[in-house]
């Protein structure tokens, strides 16, 4: 899975973003997923790790410092004309958190707009139209089989589902 955040910034899972057939223009990867870091010809890859998710609230100062360092590295890569891919295990939470902080700090986007943008990174036009129409807010028993499948696909591809990450973006 891979999603475009802006012209020179993408988020995704390790499989999607490291597939050079799918993402030939990514030249710098901030790798935050578990497992071995891949080697991709012509791509600069930096591995970073975050603290345990459960500690994020109690260790806010340390986490904030680490997140700022990661965003600075991404900003530096973009200023050197790289197209950056941010990778995490599921491609939906840690990578979206980092992209959100980058958007807030370096693209001067408000937290609410950044969250709304990132939440729907992987959504198709059909999914976005369904969200705007309020389809996903309707009781499940009122939905047809096709509508229910669409709502389930919206939920499955939504980013920033971790409430702690949303809180960090607003702080």
Buried (B, 14 or more C-beta within 10 A) or exposed (E): BBBEBBEBBBBBBBBBBBBBEEBEEBBBBBBBBEEEBBEBEEBBBBEBEBEEEEEBEEBEEEBBEBBEEBBEBBBEBBEEEBBBBBBBBBBBBBBBBBBBBBBBBBBEBEBEEBBEBBBBBBBEEEBEEBBEEEBBEEEEEEBEEEBBEBBEBBEEBBBBEBEEBBEBBEE
